[in-house]
């Protein structure tokens, strides 16, 4: 089992996390067209957990008190525990979406597994809404935006092969080339709610 000591800065973010003060970066994306849930899972399996090992690692604390947090491969990692498919409650308007997102973002992440989750929400407008929640100890909002862009394609229907980004696998450095949203999603807006 692979283990890596968490940086002091990330350890501080981890230790500041409280049920009343969550250290979670919440991103909401509205997609103009509906998307297939199984395709979403396939993209995240290939381009997120396949490219960035941190998303398959959990936090463990080792040593004598005060214990320091470490990253450790989760031997029971299951993508289905991290990607959820829900419907926006009736009447499916903006207020209903806001209530649902508020409820989901006020829930602590499960600390026994990797500290991220995605909700694919149907029923708001003609497209799909996605809520991505990631603990700040994994990455900050800028790094997560770069990861999000690595999930998209310049052209529709190019398959699931990871796009060439000019980076080493598992790193969060800048995505090479121009910034694109997935062409199959006519318009997408990303809001980062720290």
VOPAGU-2260 file (C-alpha; in pm, 1 decimal, decimal comma):
REM VOPAGU-2260
SITE   aa  ch    i         X         Y         Z
SITE  UNK   A    0       0,0       0,0       0,0
SITE  UNK   A    1     144,6     332,9    -108,7
SITE  UNK   A    2     161,3     612,6     148,9
SITE  UNK   A    3     273,3     975,2     107,9
SITE  UNK   A    4     303,6    1242,2     376,6
SITE  UNK   A    5      57,8    1529,5     325,7
SITE  UNK   A    6     215,0    1873,6     286,8
SITE  UNK   A    7     190,9    2102,2     589,8
SITE  UNK   A    8     -37,1    2346,0     403,9
SITE  UNK   A    9    -276,0    2068,9     298,3
SITE  UNK   A   10    -262,6    1922,3     649,3
SITE  UNK   A   11    -375,2    2260,8     783,1
SITE  UNK   A   12    -675,6    2256,4     545,4
SITE  UNK   A   13    -755,4    1901,9     657,3
SITE  UNK   A   14    -736,5    1991,3    1027,7
SITE  UNK   A   15    -951,8    2304,5     987,4
SITE  UNK   A   16   -1241,8    2095,7     852,5
SITE  UNK   A   17   -1537,3    2096,7    1093,9
SITE  UNK   A   18   -1906,2    2012,1    1041,4
SITE  UNK   A   19   -1983,8    2382,0    1083,9
SITE  UNK   A   20   -1685,8    2500,2     874,1
SITE  UNK   A   21   -1630,0    2262,2     583,9
SITE  UNK   A   22   -1303,0    2298,7     394,0
SITE  UNK   A   23   -1459,6    2187,2      65,5
SITE  UNK   A   24   -1436,7    2348,4    -276,7
SITE  UNK   A   25   -1783,0    2323,6    -434,6
SITE  UNK   A   26   -1817,8    2370,1    -809,9
SITE  UNK   A   27   -2147,7    2388,3    -995,2
SITE  UNK   A   28   -2162,2    2345,8   -1372,3
SITE  UNK   A   29   -2472,1    2394,3   -1584,4
SITE  UNK   A   30   -2466,9    2202,2   -1911,1
SITE  UNK   A   31   -2695,5    2313,5   -2195,2
SITE  UNK   A   32   -2771,3    1957,9   -2304,5
SITE  UNK   A   33   -2859,0    1644,2   -2106,6
SITE  UNK   A   34   -2576,2    1398,3   -2052,4
SITE  UNK   A   35   -2574,5    1024,5   -2000,3
SITE  UNK   A   36   -2486,8     927,1   -1642,5
SITE  UNK   A   37   -2291,9     616,6   -1747,3
SITE  UNK   A   38   -2083,1     827,0   -1988,3
SITE  UNK   A   39   -2008,1    1071,0   -1705,8
SITE  UNK   A   40   -1884,7     782,7   -1490,7
SITE  UNK   A   41   -1671,0     650,1   -1776,4
SITE  UNK   A   42   -1507,6     991,8   -1829,7
SITE  UNK   A   43   -1434,4    1034,0   -1459,0
SITE  UNK   A   44   -1300,0     677,5   -1435,0
SITE  UNK   A   45   -1063,3     730,2   -1729,8
SITE  UNK   A   46    -963,4    1094,9   -1695,7
SITE  UNK   A   47    -987,6    1166,5   -1323,2
SITE  UNK   A   48    -908,0     855,5   -1120,0
SITE  UNK   A   49    -700,2     709,8   -1403,7
SITE  UNK   A   50    -486,5    1023,5   -1437,9
SITE  UNK   A   51    -478,6    1169,7   -1085,4
SITE  UNK   A   52    -405,6     903,4    -819,6
SITE  UNK   A   53    -490,0    1148,6    -538,0
SITE  UNK   A   54    -859,6    1091,4    -617,1
SITE  UNK   A   55    -826,1     723,2    -517,7
SITE  UNK   A   56    -644,5     796,3    -191,8
SITE  UNK   A   57    -787,1     848,6     153,6
SITE  UNK   A   58    -638,7    1039,8     445,7
SITE  UNK   A   59    -492,5     847,8     739,1
SITE  UNK   A   60    -328,7     994,0    1046,4
SITE  UNK   A   61     -19,3     816,8    1174,8
SITE  UNK   A   62     234,2     862,5    1451,4
SITE  UNK   A   63     198,9     969,9    1808,5
SITE  UNK   A   64     -28,9    1261,7    1894,3
SITE  UNK   A   65     -34,5    1504,0    1737,8
SITE  UNK   A   66     -74,0    1273,8    1439,2
SITE  UNK   A   67      18,3    1396,0    1092,6
SITE  UNK   A   68    -213,0    1319,6     798,3
SITE  UNK   A   69     -83,7    1102,2     513,3
SITE  UNK   A   70    -227,6    1002,2     175,9
SITE  UNK   A   71    -285,8     629,3     140,8
SITE  UNK   A   72    -428,5     426,2    -149,0
SITE  UNK   A   73    -785,1     325,3     -66,3
SITE  UNK   A   74    -789,8     -55,2    -110,2
SITE  UNK   A   75   -1171,1     -45,3    -132,1
SITE  UNK   A   76   -1198,3     248,3    -372,4
SITE  UNK   A   77   -1532,4     237,7    -552,6
SITE  UNK   A   78   -1621,1     509,1    -804,4
SITE  UNK   A   79   -1991,3     448,6    -736,1
SITE  UNK   A   80   -1942,3     586,1    -383,0
SITE  UNK   A   81   -1828,5     917,2    -532,4
SITE  UNK   A   82   -2056,6     981,6    -831,4
SITE  UNK   A   83   -2427,8    1016,4    -757,2
SITE  UNK   A   84   -2728,6    1065,8    -986,0
SITE  UNK   A   85   -3019,3    1269,2    -847,4
SITE  UNK   A   86   -3316,4    1468,3    -971,8
SITE  UNK   A   87   -3386,1    1826,2    -872,4
SITE  UNK   A   88   -3709,1    1822,0    -665,2
SITE  UNK   A   89   -4029,7    1959,8    -815,9
SITE  UNK   A   90   -4094,0    2210,7    -951,7
SITE  UNK   A   91   -3736,4    2192,3   -1086,3
SITE  UNK   A   92   -3689,1    2568,2   -1086,0
SITE  UNK   A   93   -3387,2    2773,1    -979,7
SITE  UNK   A   94   -3504,0    2789,1    -618,3
SITE  UNK   A   95   -3539,0    2408,0    -599,5
SITE  UNK   A   96   -3189,2    2367,7    -746,7
SITE  UNK   A   97   -3045,8    2619,7    -500,1
SITE  UNK   A   98   -3205,5    2438,1    -205,4
SITE  UNK   A   99   -3071,9    2102,1    -319,9
SITE  UNK   A  100   -2719,6    2237,0    -379,4
SITE  UNK   A  101   -2727,6    2413,6     -39,9
SITE  UNK   A  102   -2825,0    2087,8     132,4
SITE  UNK   A  103   -2556,6    1886,0     -46,9
SITE  UNK   A  104   -2280,1    2142,7      12,5
SITE  UNK   A  105   -2357,8    2161,2     384,5
SITE  UNK   A  106   -2294,1    1787,6     426,3
SITE  UNK   A  107   -1942,1    1684,9     537,7
SITE  UNK   A  108   -1745,2    1454,0     310,7
SITE  UNK   A  109   -1694,9    1097,1     433,8
SITE  UNK   A  110   -1343,7    1091,0     585,6
SITE  UNK   A  111   -1304,6     712,9     559,1
SITE  UNK   A  112   -1270,0     732,3     179,0
SITE  UNK   A  113   -1121,3     976,2     -78,4
SITE  UNK   A  114   -1246,0    1327,2      -4,7
SITE  UNK   A  115   -1449,6    1414,7    -313,5
SITE  UNK   A  116   -1789,0    1351,2    -469,3
SITE  UNK   A  117   -1991,1    1447,6    -774,7
SITE  UNK   A  118   -2365,6    1487,1    -809,2
SITE  UNK   A  119   -2521,6    1470,4   -1155,9
SITE  UNK   A  120   -2854,5    1651,5   -1121,4
SITE  UNK   A  121   -3135,1    1616,4   -1375,7
SITE  UNK   A  122   -3455,4    1817,4   -1389,5
SITE  UNK   A  123   -3331,6    2177,4   -1394,4
SITE  UNK   A  124   -3382,2    2326,6   -1739,5
SITE  UNK   A  125   -3320,8    2131,9   -2058,4
SITE  UNK   A  126   -2967,5    2019,0   -1966,9
SITE  UNK   A  127   -2786,0    1874,7   -1669,0
SITE  UNK   A  128   -2633,3    2031,8   -1360,3
SITE  UNK   A  129   -2322,1    1888,4   -1197,1
SITE  UNK   A  130   -2202,0    1960,4    -844,8
SITE  UNK   A  131   -1840,5    1862,7    -777,4
SITE  UNK   A  132   -1725,8    1868,2    -413,0
SITE  UNK   A  133   -1356,8    1827,4    -333,5
SITE  UNK   A  134   -1180,4    1876,4      -2,1
SITE  UNK   A  135    -937,7    2167,8      -9,6
SITE  UNK   A  136    -653,5    1940,7     106,2
SITE  UNK   A  137    -663,9    1766,2    -235,5
SITE  UNK   A  138    -630,9    2086,1    -438,2
SITE  UNK   A  139    -741,1    2447,8    -447,3
SITE  UNK   A  140   -1004,0    2592,3    -681,4
SITE  UNK   A  141    -754,4    2684,7    -955,8
SITE  UNK   A  142    -600,8    2335,4    -965,3
SITE  UNK   A  143    -948,6    2180,5    -966,8
SITE  UNK   A  144   -1053,9    2401,1   -1259,1
SITE  UNK   A  145    -752,3    2269,5   -1450,6
SITE  UNK   A  146    -851,2    1912,7   -1363,0
SITE  UNK   A  147   -1206,1    1986,7   -1479,0
SITE  UNK   A  148   -1075,8    2112,0   -1812,3
SITE  UNK   A  149    -878,3    1788,7   -1855,5
SITE  UNK   A  150   -1213,4    1607,9   -1851,5
SITE  UNK   A  151   -1338,7    1793,3   -2158,5
SITE  UNK   A  152   -1271,8    1763,6   -2530,0
SITE  UNK   A  153   -1216,9    2022,8   -2799,3
SITE  UNK   A  154   -1433,3    1819,9   -3036,6
SITE  UNK   A  155   -1742,0    1608,8   -2962,2
SITE  UNK   A  156   -1732,3    1228,9   -2978,9
SITE  UNK   A  157   -1353,3    1188,2   -2978,5
SITE  UNK   A  158   -1371,1     893,2   -2741,4
SITE  UNK   A  159   -1243,1     850,9   -2390,0
SITE  UNK   A  160    -868,9     846,5   -2449,6
SITE  UNK   A  161    -711,3    1098,5   -2213,2
SITE  UNK   A  162    -637,4    1422,9   -2398,2
SITE  UNK   A  163    -269,0    1510,8   -2437,1
SITE  UNK   A  164    -208,9    1790,1   -2187,6
SITE  UNK   A  165     169,3    1814,4   -2178,9
SITE  UNK   A  166     177,5    1720,2   -1810,9
SITE  UNK   A  167     298,7    1421,3   -1618,0
SITE  UNK   A  168      14,4    1188,4   -1507,0
SITE  UNK   A  169    -104,8    1266,7   -1156,5
SITE  UNK   A  170       5,3    1630,6   -1150,9
SITE  UNK   A  171    -211,0    1941,7   -1131,4
SITE  UNK   A  172       5,3    2177,2   -1339,1
SITE  UNK   A  173    -144,4    2389,4   -1615,8
SITE  UNK   A  174    -329,5    2233,6   -1905,5
SITE  UNK   A  175    -141,4    2304,0   -2229,4
SITE  UNK   A  176    -309,6    2483,8   -2516,1
SITE  UNK   A  177    -628,6    2689,5   -2529,8
SITE  UNK   A  178    -907,8    2639,8   -2277,8
SITE  UNK   A  179   -1210,6    2451,7   -2412,6
SITE  UNK   A  180   -1536,4    2330,2   -2273,1
SITE  UNK   A  181   -1671,0    2000,3   -2401,0
SITE  UNK   A  182   -1809,2    2072,5   -2746,2
SITE  UNK   A  183   -2101,8    1836,1   -2689,0
SITE  UNK   A  184   -2215,2    2071,9   -2412,6
SITE  UNK   A  185   -2313,2    2382,3   -2609,7
SITE  UNK   A  186   -2265,3    2618,6   -2317,9
SITE  UNK   A  187   -2130,8    2552,2   -1970,5
SITE  UNK   A  188   -2080,0    2784,6   -1678,2
SITE  UNK   A  189   -1859,7    2701,9   -1386,1
SITE  UNK   A  190   -1910,4    2860,3   -1048,1
SITE  UNK   A  191   -1659,6    2786,5    -774,4
SITE  UNK   A  192   -1809,3    2831,2    -429,3
SITE  UNK   A  193   -1530,9    2808,5    -171,9
